[in-house]
Amino acid sequence: MEPTKKVQVLLLDDDDDLREGMKWMFETVDLPMQGFANFESFKSRLDEYVGSDAELCLLLDLRMPDMSGLEVFEWLKRSGYSLDRLPVIFLTGHGDISTAVEAVKNGAFDFYEKPTTDQRLIERVKQALQKSGEYLVNLEVLKQWSERIDRLSPREREVMFLVAKGKLNKVIASELDISMRTVEVHRANVFDKLKVRSAAELATLLSRLSDRLGFDQLAGLE
């Protein structure tokens, strides 16, 4: 029997009745939901949820009195929160649909017009949770690759980065002041330890690691 996945639906909406109704709706289909009435209460708990191993989805009211949903959305992006880790579904009134459509173009997962207590929203939230789960899986894989790189020798790491930049063995040998044979040995060791088959595959791997894990040494890699 497979272990039950951890999931968490977050709702930021100032309407008390809507939060209560949505909480009941989601929990009847075994999707735990945590509601927040304002941005500050949401912000105070956000890192706790993002740092957990739960699949996440944020339902975000477009119109709120203190800070609009759009402003919250832009804050999330500016603050470096991944919209793959925390997919955002906007809840909007009829007059705000064009704004919600624009938000989707800018990275939001979807939007739904209020009232939203129907099966379509539940299914879309499940899809957003799945996306968040895929992000976590990919992140774990990348962390494993990072650990493999950490086990490379300092010289192997030097060769690895130069190979990933597309430099030929003779150029690497000249830059590092070592023989071509030594470069070939280090290159073969890197490929074997990282389980890659080409310089292009290595460059792709390191680029993904740079995007997700912030390797400073990978600056400039495509």
KEGUZA-102148 format. One record per residue: residue number from 0; residue in one letter; x, y, z of N, C-alpha, C in turn. Coordinates in steps of 0.05 Angstrom, whole numbers. Layout:
N
PT,i,aa,nX,nY,nZ,caX,caY,caZ,cX,cY,cZ
PT,NUM,a,X,Y,Z,X,Y,Z,X,Y,Z
...
***
This chain:
222
PT,i,aa,nX,nY,nZ,caX,caY,caZ,cX,cY,cZ
PT,0,m,17,-24,0,0,0,0,18,25,0
PT,1,e,13,43,-19,29,67,-21,22,87,2
PT,2,p,42,101,13,36,120,34,19,143,23
PT,3,t,2,154,40,-15,176,32,2,201,28
PT,4,k,-2,215,6,12,239,0,2,262,18
PT,5,k,21,279,26,13,303,42,5,325,22
PT,6,v,-19,336,27,-28,358,10,-39,380,28
PT,7,q,-39,404,18,-49,427,34,-59,449,15
PT,8,v,-84,454,16,-96,476,1,-96,501,19
PT,9,l,-85,523,9,-85,549,23,-105,568,10
PT,10,l,-119,583,26,-139,602,16,-135,629,29
PT,11,l,-130,649,13,-127,677,23,-151,693,12
PT,12,d,-170,698,31,-195,712,23,-206,725,48
PT,13,d,-214,750,46,-224,764,70,-253,758,77
PT,14,d,-267,742,61,-295,735,65,-296,711,84
PT,15,d,-306,715,109,-307,694,129,-325,671,119
PT,16,d,-348,677,108,-367,656,100,-355,640,77
PT,17,l,-342,653,59,-330,638,36,-308,619,46
PT,18,r,-291,629,65,-270,612,76,-282,587,89
PT,19,e,-303,591,104,-315,569,118,-328,549,99
PT,20,g,-341,559,78,-354,542,58,-333,527,42
PT,21,m,-312,540,35,-291,527,19,-277,505,36
PT,22,k,-272,511,61,-259,492,78,-276,466,80
PT,23,w,-302,470,84,-320,447,85,-319,431,58
PT,24,m,-320,446,36,-321,433,9,-296,416,5
PT,25,f,-273,427,11,-248,412,5,-244,389,25
PT,26,e,-251,394,49,-246,372,69,-265,349,65
PT,27,t,-288,353,52,-305,330,46,-293,312,25
PT,28,v,-273,322,10,-259,305,-10,-230,300,0
PT,29,d,-226,302,26,-200,296,38,-177,314,29
PT,30,l,-184,339,24,-163,359,17,-163,379,40
PT,31,p,-144,377,58,-143,396,81,-138,425,71
PT,32,m,-152,444,82,-150,471,74,-145,489,98
PT,33,q,-127,508,94,-121,529,114,-128,556,103
PT,34,g,-147,570,116,-155,596,107,-141,619,121
PT,35,f,-138,641,107,-125,665,118,-143,689,110
PT,36,a,-147,706,129,-165,729,124,-150,753,113
PT,37,n,-123,754,116,-108,777,107,-79,768,100
PT,38,f,-65,786,87,-39,780,77,-19,774,99
PT,39,e,-20,789,120,0,786,142,-2,758,155
PT,40,s,-26,749,159,-29,722,171,-20,701,152
PT,41,f,-25,705,126,-15,686,105,15,686,104
PT,42,k,27,710,104,56,713,102,70,700,125
PT,43,s,59,702,149,72,692,173,74,661,173
PT,44,r,57,648,157,58,618,156,69,607,130
PT,45,l,73,624,110,79,615,83,105,598,82
PT,46,d,126,607,95,151,591,93,148,564,106
PT,47,e,132,562,127,126,537,140,115,517,120
PT,48,y,96,526,103,83,508,84,102,502,60
PT,49,v,115,523,50,133,519,27,156,501,34
PT,50,g,165,503,59,188,486,68,180,458,76
PT,51,s,154,452,75,145,425,82,147,406,58
PT,52,d,140,381,62,139,362,40,111,358,29
PT,53,a,93,377,35,65,375,26,62,387,-2
PT,54,e,46,375,-19,38,388,-44,19,411,-38
PT,55,l,23,433,-51,9,458,-44,-6,469,-68
PT,56,c,-27,485,-61,-42,501,-80,-52,525,-65
PT,57,l,-50,549,-77,-60,573,-64,-84,584,-79
PT,58,l,-107,586,-66,-130,599,-76,-129,628,-67
PT,59,l,-130,647,-86,-124,675,-79,-146,693,-89
PT,60,d,-159,706,-71,-180,726,-78,-168,750,-92
PT,61,l,-179,757,-114,-168,779,-130,-173,806,-116
PT,62,r,-196,809,-103,-203,835,-90,-203,832,-60
PT,63,m,-184,845,-47,-184,846,-18,-178,874,-9
PT,64,p,-188,882,15,-186,911,22,-158,922,27
PT,65,d,-141,906,40,-114,917,47,-93,913,25
PT,66,m,-94,890,13,-74,883,-8,-88,865,-28
PT,67,s,-89,874,-52,-104,858,-72,-90,832,-78
PT,68,g,-105,813,-89,-94,787,-96,-71,790,-117
PT,69,l,-75,809,-135,-54,814,-155,-28,824,-142
PT,70,e,-31,841,-122,-7,851,-108,6,828,-93
PT,71,v,-10,810,-81,2,787,-67,16,769,-87
PT,72,f,4,765,-110,16,748,-131,43,760,-140
PT,73,e,44,786,-145,69,799,-153,90,797,-130
PT,74,w,81,799,-105,99,797,-83,111,769,-82
PT,75,l,95,748,-87,105,721,-87,127,718,-107
PT,76,k,123,729,-131,143,727,-152,168,742,-145
PT,77,r,165,767,-135,188,783,-128,204,770,-106
PT,78,s,191,756,-88,204,744,-64,217,718,-71
PT,79,g,214,709,-95,228,684,-104,213,658,-99
PT,80,y,187,660,-92,171,635,-89,165,623,-116
PT,81,s,170,598,-119,165,584,-144,135,580,-148
PT,82,l,125,587,-172,96,582,-178,92,554,-186
PT,83,d,113,538,-189,110,509,-192,107,496,-165
PT,84,r,122,506,-145,119,496,-118,92,504,-106
PT,85,l,83,529,-112,59,540,-101,41,550,-123
PT,86,p,28,533,-138,10,542,-160,-12,559,-149
PT,87,v,-19,580,-163,-39,600,-154,-63,599,-171
PT,88,i,-87,596,-159,-112,597,-173,-127,622,-162
PT,89,f,-133,641,-179,-147,665,-171,-177,660,-169
PT,90,l,-189,672,-148,-218,672,-145,-227,701,-152
PT,91,t,-246,703,-170,-252,730,-180,-282,734,-184
PT,92,g,-290,759,-182,-317,767,-190,-319,771,-220
PT,93,h,-343,773,-230,-348,775,-258,-333,798,-271
PT,94,g,-332,821,-257,-319,845,-268,-289,844,-269
PT,95,d,-277,824,-257,-248,822,-256,-236,801,-274
PT,96,i,-252,789,-291,-243,766,-306,-219,773,-324
PT,97,s,-220,797,-337,-198,804,-354,-172,807,-339
PT,98,t,-173,816,-314,-149,818,-298,-139,791,-290
PT,99,a,-157,773,-284,-149,745,-277,-137,731,-301
PT,100,v,-147,736,-325,-136,724,-349,-107,734,-353
PT,101,e,-103,759,-348,-76,770,-350,-57,758,-330
PT,102,a,-68,752,-306,-51,740,-285,-43,712,-294
PT,103,v,-61,697,-307,-54,670,-316,-32,672,-337
PT,104,k,-33,692,-354,-12,696,-374,15,702,-361
PT,105,n,14,713,-336,38,719,-322,47,698,-302
PT,106,g,34,674,-304,44,652,-287,24,639,-268
PT,107,a,1,651,-265,-19,638,-247,-29,612,-260
PT,108,f,-36,593,-244,-45,567,-253,-72,569,-267
PT,109,d,-90,584,-256,-117,586,-267,-133,607,-252
PT,110,f,-158,611,-259,-176,629,-244,-204,617,-245
PT,111,y,-220,623,-225,-248,615,-224,-265,638,-214
PT,112,e,-288,640,-227,-307,661,-220,-323,652,-196
PT,113,k,-326,670,-176,-343,664,-153,-373,664,-161
PT,114,p,-390,648,-148,-383,628,-128,-370,603,-141
PT,115,t,-352,590,-126,-335,570,-138,-339,542,-125
PT,116,t,-361,538,-112,-365,513,-97,-375,491,-117
PT,117,d,-358,482,-134,-366,461,-153,-343,442,-158
PT,118,q,-349,420,-171,-330,399,-176,-307,407,-194
PT,119,r,-312,426,-212,-292,435,-231,-268,447,-216
PT,120,l,-274,463,-196,-253,476,-180,-237,455,-165
PT,121,i,-251,435,-153,-237,414,-139,-218,399,-157
PT,122,e,-226,393,-181,-209,378,-200,-185,395,-208
PT,123,r,-190,421,-212,-168,439,-220,-148,442,-197
PT,124,v,-158,443,-172,-140,444,-149,-123,418,-147
PT,125,k,-135,396,-153,-120,370,-152,-98,371,-173
PT,126,q,-103,383,-196,-83,385,-217,-60,403,-208
PT,127,a,-67,425,-194,-47,443,-184,-30,429,-162
PT,128,l,-43,414,-145,-28,399,-125,-9,379,-138
PT,129,q,-18,367,-160,-1,348,-174,24,362,-185
PT,130,k,20,386,-196,42,402,-206,62,408,-184
PT,131,s,52,415,-161,69,421,-138,84,396,-130
PT,132,g,71,373,-131,84,347,-125,106,341,-144
PT,133,e,102,346,-170,122,341,-190,147,359,-185
PT,134,y,142,384,-176,164,402,-169,180,390,-147
PT,135,l,167,379,-126,182,368,-104,198,344,-112
PT,136,v,187,327,-129,202,304,-139,226,312,-155
PT,137,n,223,332,-173,245,342,-189,266,354,-171
PT,138,l,257,369,-150,276,382,-132,293,361,-117
PT,139,e,280,339,-109,294,318,-95,315,305,-113
PT,140,v,307,301,-138,326,289,-158,350,307,-162
PT,141,l,345,333,-164,367,352,-168,385,354,-143
PT,142,k,373,351,-120,390,350,-96,408,326,-96
PT,143,q,398,304,-106,415,280,-108,438,284,-127
PT,144,w,432,298,-150,454,304,-168,474,323,-155
PT,145,s,464,342,-140,481,361,-126,500,346,-107
PT,146,e,490,326,-93,506,311,-75,528,295,-90
PT,147,r,521,286,-114,541,272,-131,563,291,-139
PT,148,i,555,315,-146,575,335,-154,593,342,-130
PT,149,d,582,343,-107,598,349,-83,619,328,-78
PT,150,r,614,304,-88,634,282,-84,656,282,-105
PT,151,l,654,300,-125,676,302,-144,700,315,-131
PT,152,s,723,309,-141,747,322,-132,747,351,-142
PT,153,p,763,369,-130,765,396,-139,772,398,-169
PT,154,r,792,382,-177,800,382,-206,778,372,-224
PT,155,e,764,351,-215,741,341,-232,720,362,-235
PT,156,r,715,377,-214,695,399,-216,704,420,-235
PT,157,e,729,427,-235,739,447,-254,735,438,-282
PT,158,v,743,413,-287,740,402,-314,710,400,-322
PT,159,m,693,392,-303,665,390,-308,653,416,-318
PT,160,f,659,438,-304,647,464,-312,657,473,-339
PT,161,l,683,468,-345,694,475,-371,682,458,-394
PT,162,v,679,433,-389,666,415,-409,638,424,-414
PT,163,a,623,431,-393,595,439,-395,593,465,-411
PT,164,k,614,481,-411,614,506,-427,622,501,-456
PT,165,g,627,476,-463,632,469,-490,661,471,-499
PT,166,k,679,473,-480,707,476,-487,720,449,-494
PT,167,l,737,449,-513,751,424,-522,772,416,-502
PT,168,n,779,390,-503,798,380,-484,825,395,-485
PT,169,k,834,402,-509,860,415,-511,859,443,-499
PT,170,v,836,456,-501,832,483,-489,832,481,-459
PT,171,i,817,461,-449,816,456,-420,844,450,-409
PT,172,a,859,434,-424,886,427,-415,904,452,-413
PT,173,s,900,469,-432,916,494,-432,908,512,-409
PT,174,e,882,515,-405,872,533,-384,880,523,-356
PT,175,l,880,497,-352,886,486,-326,915,478,-323
PT,176,d,930,481,-345,959,474,-345,963,444,-337
PT,177,i,947,427,-350,950,398,-346,951,385,-374
PT,178,s,957,360,-375,959,346,-401,931,339,-411
PT,179,m,929,335,-437,904,327,-449,895,300,-438
PT,180,r,914,282,-433,907,256,-422,894,258,-394
PT,181,t,905,277,-378,893,282,-352,865,293,-354
PT,182,v,861,311,-373,834,321,-378,815,298,-386
PT,183,e,824,281,-404,808,258,-413,800,240,-389
PT,184,v,819,235,-371,813,219,-348,792,232,-330
PT,185,h,796,258,-324,777,272,-307,750,274,-321
PT,186,r,749,279,-346,724,280,-361,709,254,-359
PT,187,a,723,232,-363,711,205,-362,700,200,-334
PT,188,n,715,208,-313,707,204,-286,681,220,-280
PT,189,v,680,245,-290,657,262,-286,632,249,-299
PT,190,f,635,241,-324,613,229,-338,603,204,-323
PT,191,d,622,188,-314,615,163,-300,601,168,-273
PT,192,k,612,187,-258,600,192,-231,573,206,-233
PT,193,l,569,223,-253,544,237,-256,524,222,-275
PT,194,k,533,200,-287,516,184,-304,505,201,-327
PT,195,v,522,216,-340,515,231,-364,532,220,-387
PT,196,r,522,224,-412,535,212,-435,548,233,-454
PT,197,s,542,258,-450,553,278,-468,556,305,-454
PT,198,a,572,323,-466,575,350,-455,549,365,-455
PT,199,a,532,361,-475,506,374,-477,488,366,-454
PT,200,e,488,340,-448,472,329,-426,482,340,-399
PT,201,l,508,342,-396,520,354,-372,512,383,-369
PT,202,a,514,398,-391,507,427,-389,478,430,-382
PT,203,t,460,414,-392,431,415,-386,427,410,-356
PT,204,l,441,389,-346,438,382,-317,448,405,-300
PT,205,l,471,416,-306,482,438,-289,464,463,-291
PT,206,s,453,468,-314,435,491,-317,410,488,-299
PT,207,r,399,464,-298,376,458,-281,384,461,-252
PT,208,l,407,452,-245,417,455,-217,420,484,-210
PT,209,s,431,500,-229,435,528,-224,408,542,-219
PT,210,d,388,535,-235,361,548,-233,348,541,-206
PT,211,r,351,516,-198,336,507,-174,352,509,-148
PT,212,l,379,505,-150,395,503,-126,415,526,-123
PT,213,g,417,543,-143,433,567,-141,463,563,-141
PT,214,f,473,547,-159,502,544,-161,514,569,-174
PT,215,d,530,584,-159,543,608,-169,562,602,-192
PT,216,q,575,578,-190,595,571,-211,582,567,-238
PT,217,l,556,564,-239,543,557,-264,534,582,-280
PT,218,a,541,605,-270,533,630,-284,543,630,-312
PT,219,g,525,635,-331,532,637,-359,527,611,-374
PT,220,l,520,589,-360,513,564,-374,485,566,-385
PT,221,e,482,556,-409,455,556,-421,442,530,-415
***
